[in-house]
Structure formats: C-alpha cells, structure tokens
Amino acid sequence: MTPSAPDASGTGTGTGPGADRRISRKSLLRAAVAAGAAVPLLATGTVALARDAGTRGGPLAPTPFCDDGDDPTPDQMEGPYFKPNSPLRTDLVAPGAPGTRLTVSGYVFGRNCVPLAGVLLDFWQADPAGAYDMAGHAFRGHQFTGSSGAFTLRTVVPGLYPGRTRHLHVKAQAPGEPVLTTQLYFPGEPRNGTDALFDPALLMNVRDAGGGKEATFDFVLDVDGGPTDPPTDPPTDPPGGRWAPGRSYAAGDRVTHAGAAYRCLQAHTSMTGWEPPHVPALWRRE
C-alpha cells in the first residue's frame, strides 16, 4: 500500500560513493522532530488529524508503513507477536484487569478524504507488564469500521519491554484491498527518541480523562474512498469454489471448506488463520 520501507539509516541503498539515496517521509519527519519542528501539528499543539486536513481539500497522505524490524522472516512485517484469528470485539479489557484504561477512537479515510466503511482493524499489544499473550488472545481483537468510517477501541496503556517505546500494533484492511500493518505511538514518551522504529507520523493525540486516557488517530489508507459494495445477488462463486488464502472475497461469495459451505459476510482478502470456521465475522455457515 505504501513504498517499501527504507533500510535502518532511513535511506535507499546506494551502489557506491555518490550514489543517489532516497530520503523517506519517515526520515524527514524524524529529522524535523529532532530539530524541534512541530510536524504535523495544529495550532492547539496536538497532532494533525486526517479529518482536519480533509476540510482543506486535496488528497490525504496515506498512513505510513512501519516495520517492527525484528521480524523472524523478511515477509512477516507485523513482528513476532502477531497472532491471527483474534476475537471480534472493541473492548480488550477483561473485568478486573490491571492497568491504566485507554480509549482510542478515530476514523479511517481514503486518499480522497472519503470515510471508509467496513474496514477491518486488528489490534494487538503488550499487557501493562510489557508481555504479549501468545497462549491466548489477551489484549488482541478485531473490529470493523461503521458506516461513518469510525472506530473505537477500549484497552489499557501497554507496558514497556526492552528495546521499544510504548506502542500499539494494528492491521488495517479496506474491503478487497491490501493490508496495512503499522503501529501507533504515544507522545512524550522518553523512549521515543531512542527507539529506531518510532515514527512521529504515527503519534496519537493523547489526553488524560478521569483516571484513564483518551487517544485519537485517523488512518488514511492508500485507496480511493467510495461506498462499500452491497452483497452480490445472486452470490458469486470464486474460482474452484474452495476457500484459499490470498484471495479477495466479496460479501455474498460462497465457498466450501473442510466439507462445509459458507457465505462471505464482509469483503476481505483471506489469509491463513482466517479459515471460515474460525472467523464468524467474515463467514456464515450455510
């Protein structure tokens, strides 16, 4: 959805002395922040949101891609702690769970400032002690944006662990479009200046609210916004009729998997771990 991530220096790879090195948007933002520039900020001192930029007209800049850098294999850009098949939920906090409560809300837009409905947002994070639950799905969950493109996530402020600043992970996918894997950061964190993966373009607006915190962030996906296609009637059948990873399914498509028939409820690109029996938000058994 966005250009390939640069190397650790933030530049493209050269072929020798004097070779042309491309400077990424991320590197420019980091340099500006290091120089004390307020980018991108509003007059209130808060990070600019896409909903504010959209009122000025013109296309929006897509949310930048952010690589964990510690991927076990080059093509796993989400880092070592992602797990597929997260529960469908907007509240990740179990009753009585410790931690500072955090509510993150915002919108998902296309480049043309149009809110995107039906966008899949899959969140995961460390617990207050800085640990990821790899045995279950604590502090993991996915949801879909509503008709206005809005989302709300209720969780806790994640803990710190060696080598990283405080952050949230998220995958965002508009219906039938590629997946954006990225991270959201907290302003004012001491480790922001030493974390090589930190990107100021991914800062949330965060404020205290009672005994917890409220944050806002608007995603801009590298797609043109438009109305979500309704379910096809009659439903279409993908080639072969069998579910397979890596295919774009539309709402209404029918597939078979493990001897059972399913109908697609939400347009998406399939991936291993999202087989029909495991994701009732995407597939209904017929």
C-alpha positions in Angstrom: 0.0 0.0 0.0 3.0 2.3 0.6 6.5 2.3 -0.8 9.0 -0.3 0.6 10.5 0.5 3.9 14.0 2.1 3.8 17.0 0.5 5.5 17.9 1.3 9.1 19.5 4.6 8.1 16.2 5.8 6.6 17.7 6.0 3.1 17.7 3.9 0.0 20.5 1.6 -0.8 23.3 3.0 -2.9 25.7 1.3 -5.3 28.8 3.3 -4.4 30.2 6.7 -3.4 27.9 9.5 -4.6 25.1 7.1 -5.4 21.6 8.6 -5.2 20.0 7.9 -1.9 16.3 8.5 -1.5 15.1 10.0 1.8 11.9 8.6 3.1 9.0 10.6 4.5 9.7 8.9 7.8 13.3 10.1 7.9 12.3 13.6 7.1 9.8 13.6 10.0 12.3 12.2 12.4 14.8 14.8 11.4 12.3 17.6 11.8 11.3 16.3 15.2 15.0 16.1 16.2 15.4 19.7 15.1 12.4 20.8 17.2 9.9 21.3 14.4 6.2 20.7 15.1 5.2 18.3 12.4 2.4 17.7 11.8 0.8 19.9 14.5 -2.3 22.1 14.8 -2.4 25.5 16.5 -3.6 23.7 19.6 -0.3 21.8 19.8 -1.9 18.5 19.0 -1.0 16.1 16.2 -3.0 16.9 13.0 -5.8 14.5 12.2 -6.9 13.5 8.7 -10.4 14.8 9.5 -8.8 18.3 9.9 -6.7 18.0 6.8 -9.7 16.8 4.8 -11.5 20.1 5.3 -8.9 22.0 3.4 -9.4 19.9 0.2 -6.9 17.9 -1.8 -5.8 14.3 -1.3 -4.6 13.0 2.1 -1.2 11.4 2.6 -1.6 7.6 3.4 -0.7 6.4 6.9 3.0 5.3 6.6 4.0 1.7 6.8 6.0 0.8 10.0 8.1 -2.3 10.1 8.8 -3.9 13.5 12.4 -4.6 12.3 12.6 -7.8 14.4 10.6 -10.0 12.1 11.5 -13.7 12.1 11.3 -13.8 8.3 11.5 -10.8 5.9 7.9 -11.1 4.7 6.3 -11.0 8.2 6.1 -7.3 8.7 3.9 -7.4 11.8 6.7 -8.6 14.1 7.0 -11.8 16.2 3.9 -11.2 18.4 1.1 -11.2 15.9 -1.5 -14.0 16.1 -4.3 -14.5 13.6 -7.9 -15.3 14.5 -8.3 -12.6 17.1 -11.8 -12.3 18.7 -14.3 -9.8 17.2 -14.5 -7.2 19.9 -13.9 -3.5 20.6 -13.1 -3.9 24.3 -9.9 -5.7 25.1 -10.0 -5.3 28.9 -11.1 -8.3 30.9 -13.1 -7.5 34.1 -10.7 -6.6 37.0 -7.7 -6.4 34.7 -4.9 -4.0 36.0 -3.6 -1.1 34.0 -4.5 2.5 33.0 -7.6 2.4 30.9 -7.2 3.8 27.4 -9.8 4.6 24.8 -8.6 5.0 21.2 -11.0 6.4 18.6 -10.9 7.9 15.2 -11.8 7.4 11.5 -10.5 5.6 8.5 -10.3 7.6 5.3 -9.3 7.0 1.7 -6.8 9.4 0.0 -9.7 11.4 -1.3 -10.9 12.2 2.3 -13.9 9.9 2.0 -14.6 7.8 5.2 -14.3 4.1 4.6 -16.9 1.7 6.0 -16.3 -2.0 6.7 -12.5 -1.6 7.2 -11.1 -4.5 9.2 -8.9 -3.2 12.1 -7.0 -5.9 14.0 -5.3 -4.6 17.2 -2.7 -6.3 19.5 -0.4 -5.0 22.2 1.7 -5.8 25.3 -0.1 -6.0 28.6 0.7 -3.5 31.4 3.8 -5.5 32.3 5.2 -5.4 28.8 4.3 -9.0 27.9 2.4 -10.4 24.9 -0.1 -13.2 25.4 1.0 -15.9 22.9 -1.1 -18.7 24.5 -4.5 -16.9 24.3 -5.9 -13.6 22.9 -5.5 -11.2 25.8 -5.2 -7.6 24.5 -6.0 -8.8 21.0 -9.1 -8.1 19.0 -10.5 -7.1 15.6 -13.4 -4.9 14.6 -14.9 -3.2 11.5 -15.5 0.5 10.9 -19.1 1.6 10.8 -20.9 3.5 8.0 -19.2 6.7 9.0 -15.7 5.2 9.0 -15.4 5.5 12.7 -13.8 3.0 15.2 -13.4 2.8 19.0 -11.0 0.6 20.9 -11.1 0.2 24.7 -7.9 -1.2 26.2 -5.1 -0.3 28.6 -1.9 1.6 28.2 0.6 -1.0 27.1 3.7 -1.7 29.2 7.3 -1.3 28.1 9.8 -4.0 27.2 13.5 -3.9 26.3 14.3 -2.1 23.1 10.9 -0.5 22.3 8.9 2.6 23.2 5.3 2.3 24.1 3.1 1.4 21.1 0.0 -0.4 19.8 0.0 -2.7 16.8 -2.7 -2.7 14.1 -3.5 -4.2 10.8 -6.0 -2.2 8.6 -7.7 -3.5 5.5 -10.3 -1.9 3.4 -12.7 -4.4 1.7 -10.9 -6.1 -1.2 -7.7 -4.0 -0.6 -4.2 -4.8 0.6 -3.4 -4.9 4.4 -1.6 -2.0 6.0 0.4 -3.2 9.0 1.6 -0.4 11.3 2.0 0.9 14.9 0.6 3.8 16.9 2.8 5.7 19.4 2.3 7.9 22.5 3.6 11.5 22.6 6.0 12.5 25.3 7.5 9.0 25.9 11.2 9.2 26.9 12.0 6.2 24.7 10.5 7.8 21.5 13.9 9.4 21.0 15.9 6.2 21.2 13.5 3.7 19.5 14.8 3.2 15.9 11.3 2.2 14.8 9.5 5.2 16.2 7.7 7.3 13.6 6.3 10.7 14.6 3.8 10.4 11.7 2.1 7.7 13.8 1.7 9.6 17.0 -1.7 9.6 18.6 -3.3 12.6 20.3 -3.5 11.5 23.9 -5.1 13.3 26.9 -5.9 12.5 30.5 -9.5 11.6 31.1 -10.5 10.9 34.7 -8.4 8.1 35.9 -7.5 6.9 32.4 -6.5 8.3 29.0 -8.2 9.1 25.7 -6.4 9.0 22.4 -7.4 9.8 18.8 -5.9 8.7 15.5 -7.2 8.8 11.9 -5.9 6.2 9.4 -5.6 7.1 5.8 -5.4 4.0 3.5 -3.8 4.2 0.1 -7.2 3.7 -1.7 -9.8 5.9 -3.2 -12.8 6.0 -0.9 -16.3 5.1 -2.1 -19.4 3.3 -1.0 -19.0 -0.3 0.2 -20.4 -2.7 -2.3 -23.5 -4.5 -1.1 -23.7 -8.3 -1.1 -23.9 -9.7 -4.6 -27.3 -11.1 -5.7 -27.1 -13.8 -6.8 -23.9 -14.6 -4.9 -20.8 -15.1 -7.0 -18.6 -18.2 -6.7 -14.8 -17.8 -6.6 -12.8 -20.0 -9.0 -12.9 -23.6 -7.8 -15.4 -22.8 -5.1 -12.9 -23.7 -2.3 -11.6 -21.3 0.3 -8.0 -20.4 -0.2 -5.6 -17.8 1.4 -4.6 -14.8 -0.6 -7.9 -14.4 -2.4 -10.2 -11.3 -2.5 -13.7 -12.3 -1.4 -16.7 -10.1 -1.8 -19.7 -10.1 0.5 -22.1 -12.8 -0.7 -19.4 -15.1 -2.2 -19.8 -18.8 -1.4 -17.0 -21.2 -0.6 -16.6 -24.7 0.7 -14.0 -25.6 3.4 -13.5 -28.8 5.2 -16.7 -30.3 3.6 -18.9 -27.4 4.7 -20.4 -24.5 2.7 -20.0 -20.9 3.8 -21.2 -17.5 2.6 -19.0 -14.4 2.9 -20.4 -11.6 5.2 -17.7 -9.0 4.7 -15.4 -8.3 1.8 -11.8 -9.1 2.6 -8.6 -10.6 1.4 -8.2 -14.1 3.0 -5.2 -15.2 5.0 -4.0 -18.3 6.8 -5.7 -18.4 10.2 -8.9 -16.8 8.8 -10.5 -20.0 7.6 -14.3 -19.8 7.6 -14.9 -21.9 10.8 -12.6 -19.6 12.8 -13.9 -16.1 11.8 -17.7 -15.9 12.1 -17.5 -12.2 11.5 -16.4 -13.0 7.9 -18.2 -16.2 7.1 -21.6 -17.8 7.9 -22.1 -21.5 7.5 -25.0 -22.5 5.2 
